[in-house]
Amino acid sequence: MTLPNHRMIRYGGDYNPDQWPEETWPRDLETLKRAGINTVTLGVFSWSKLQPAPDRYDFEWLDRLFDLVSDAGMQIYLATPTASPPAWLCRMYEDILPVDERGHRLHYGSRRHYCPNSPNYRRHAVDIATRLAERYGRHPALALWHVDNEYACHISACYCERCAQAFRRWLQAKYQTIDHLNDAWTTSFWSQRYRDWEEIEPPRLTPAYHNPSQALDWRRFMSDSFLECYLEQKRVINELSPGKPVTTNFMAWFSGLDYHRWAPHLDVASWDSYPGTGADAAEVAARHDLIRGLKGGRQPYLLMEQTPSQVNWMAYNAPQRPGEMRLRSLQAVAHGADAICFFQLRQSRGGAEKFHGAVLTASGSDRTRVYREVAQLGRELQRLQSIAGSEYRAQAAVLFSWPVWWAVEQEPRINQSLSYIDEVMRYYRALWRRGLEIDIVAPDADLASYRVVVAPLLRITTPDLRRRLEAYVRGGGLLVLTFHSGLTDDVDRLHMDGFPGLLQDLCGIEVEEFDVLRPGSTRSVSVVEPRGDFSGTYAVELWCDVVHLRGARALAVYTEDYYAGMPAVTEHEVGSGRVIYVGTALPASAVEALLGWAASHQGVSRVLEVPEGVEVVRRWMTGKPRPEAAQPKDEPVTFVLNHNPHPVSIRLPSRWHEVLTGQDLSGEVTLPGFGVWVLQHR
Ligand code: GAL
């Protein structure tokens, strides 16, 4: 879906001028506009200003701001301020404040201090959202609703009595009878059997491990509780503000919420990106691909926040180096972002984030490197306007699941050093380095369009998932599965037929047991059937599945320990496709070699040959609804991003038009350090 009022690249950010004298506003807006800023996000955290007392509302300052912004020819993302309930509200209803797992109630005085199941919080949150929607819902300058802010950030669970009651209701709806719950949670173990729903508690502090099925359901329940808060606001906004899109800003790899369950309820996905100077480009790319993948992978999303220079919450808050912010912004556009927004447009004078970077300094100055870079990017985004709404098309998918993340990393763990995100990145990075365009999608996504699908640590499997993976492979797909797959069902019980559970036939193997390696400890594997550059011997870490072949062939075998000679990597042909099972943690070079072979076997080649650290990604103009213009040819715009601080030389085999400079490029050309080209075929 392309948002009708979003057929442009938006450039903006959080603007909280409620902390400044009103005389500064027109000048701020004029300075921001000169930098190309066309959208401002208002009202995030403004609750105590909008509603200074229970029965007093003050919207006049916001009215004036709406007028000023629209007179300046800019548009507004309007936030509901519900991420920070005012002190008077928390004092009126103690149950608004969240309780930790030890039973301690937290205090107000920072932000995000609310229990998602507090009826008093919810009623007041919906009330302020309703009043904002009544007042501004049809305002022509309003482009989008930004509900709350980073749901579940700082505190992603509340353990109060109301949450306990809501948890019981949620469980009742899920399991219907207490016997079903007892069965699903295996409560006969450790004498945990429940007679009555009332006996069930949140996983509060206990002497030993929580019941893992209970803990998993609790994460799901908490994610749903915050989702309910969002949906309650969205319902009134939809009613009072017809046609205006609604979103909330996410945080990519954030374990507090299952964003896949939220995604259908967002008109457009959006997120906040804070990589820090010198961050690994593949890590950042993966986060973009995860967020775009929430809506299936093709349609654009919004970069709702990033810093124009530095943050204030890292151990060392170095500013981004000259050119880095531009590079990161264009990387976001390349991956499908149709909005580049900052936190924040003007630096605060006081408060916890006064040392956080901003487009304008606290004094409102534009005589800074940061402002000049923001203004340069503003001019460049103007040149990219026509790509708004265009599509991303990935050849590869990496499957990602929040419940798998929770299950892999909740206590007790099989291997303390095993990190789900690290394993996802082990495979994502290899695909990225081979120049593939990648979607990170939920296991239940439609896989038909992908040439290669990788599902690292697919611990939770269901019969339906198994069926769909098989259909994908039979249809000619290449599926890569790894160790720690198929171990459990969706409430974290073991499958009754050994490992990798429901995936055994598909993989053509049986895993008898697994060895677990401590950090620094390795075993060696030797490739017995090379696949492309995947050959020779490799030192593996973390985990070694002890594998028996049941129809698959061994590509690599262990050469040490009691499982020497047994398969470590296998391949199984199924229908017109194949499944590669990697029973251990291969080093990056081996994963890259194996996936490089997989990609070329599946007919995927690099768009351009580029040096190390250079990323090439495309956005396709077809799929872009443009009733007002003739449908453009199905041609991509190709972004070439040099993540190295030093220049690189690239050979362009044909003649290209570079959109940002208007120059034609061909042959051997130098791309500066942190430089970007946006290329179209001549
Ligand atoms: C985000 C948050 C903003 C601001 C920013 C600082 O997580 O949404 O309000 O705190 O971080 O980097």
Residues whose N, C-alpha, C, O or C-beta is under 5 A from the ligand:
A	BS01	GAL	E150 V311 F343
